[in-house]
Amino acid sequence: MQNQANQTDTQGRDPEMDEELADVLTTISVVSKRLAKKLTTLSQQEKEKGGKPDGQNE
């Protein structure tokens, strides 16, 4: 019965929409990786300058 449910889930799907969704998710992943690298770099720069972590400039 579970196998039948899986088959009907994919029958009405649009392959173009699936590809577009995959592209969007890939783009989000790439941008997230870039942001993580920038945050790491900024954090290291703050540590080298003796700044407070997490942007606490008080």
Secondary structure, DSSP 8 states (H G I E B T S, - for coil): -HHHHHHHHHHT--HHHHHHHHHHHHHHHHHHHHHHHHHHHHHHHHHHHT--GGG---
